[in-house]
């Protein structure tokens, strides 16, 4: 990763804030398999990084040698809702589960 971009990213999204927003898109599960849990955490970090990229490149502008970021126009919760709707459209949702009798 470019060191200049890393410095800008740390100014935009400090580590404490980054860890706080990870909990918004973390998959809540009871699976004990550490590989699957690592996959879910990696997916959460990937989604957050994509959101930061979109906000930084499309919802910000340079203003007197500093960048003005309009992250309130496209929040992480909105992006997560868009992703959930896309998954719902492409895959059937199980509204009920039938248990075998007996």
N, C-alpha and C positions, 0 to 999 in steps of 0.2 A: 504494500500500500504506500502511496506517496506520502512522505513525511509532512509536507505542507497541508495536504488534505487531512491527515490525522490530527494535526494541530487545530485545524478549523473544526473538525468533528468534535474534539474534546471541548472546544469553546462552546459549540452549539449544544452538545449533549454530554455533560459531565457524567462520570461513572456512577455517582450516587443516583442521579436522575435516570440513567440508563438501566440500572438494576431495578428501580422502582417501576419503570414501564414494562419490564420483562414480565412482571406479574399480571399485567393486563392481558397479555396474549399467551400466557402459559397454559398448556393443556393439563387439565386436572384429571388425574388417573390414579388407579390403585395398582397398576402393573408394577411388579417387583423387578422385572428384567432391566438391568442397568443399561443395556444397549438401546432398548426402546426408549427408556427415559432420556438418554443422551440424545437420541434422534429428535424427541419432542422439544428439548431445550434448544438444540441447534436450529430447529424449525422456527422457534420463537425468536431467536436472535436474527435469523435470516429475514423474517417478516419485519422486524423493527428496523433493520438496516435498509431494507427496500423502502420503508416508509420515510426514513430520514433522507434517503437519496431523493425521493419524489418531492418532499417538502423543500429540500435545499435547492434543487434545480428548477422546480416549476412554481414554487410559491414563495420565492424570496427575490430580493433585488438589492443591488449595490446602492448604498446611500452614503456619500461622503466617506469613502474608504472603510465603511463597515457594512455589514450585510443585515438587511431588515428581513426577518423571517415571519411569514404569516401562517404559522402552524395551526392557528385556530380555524382556518378555512378548510383544512382536511386533517381531522384528528386521527389518532391511531384507532380509536373506537370505530370511527366511520370506515376506515380501511378494513378492520376486522369484520365489520358487518357486511361490507361488499364481498369479502372472501367467503363468509358463511353463506350468503345468498347464492354465490356462484357454485359452491359445493352442493347446496340444496337443489339447484336447478339441474345439475349434472348427475346427481345420485338420488335415489329414492330415500325418503325419510321413513324410518320405522316408527309409526305412531303407536303401535301396540305390539306386544310380544305374546304369542300363544304358547302356553305351557302344556305339555302332554298330560292328559288326565290319567289318574291311576296311581 
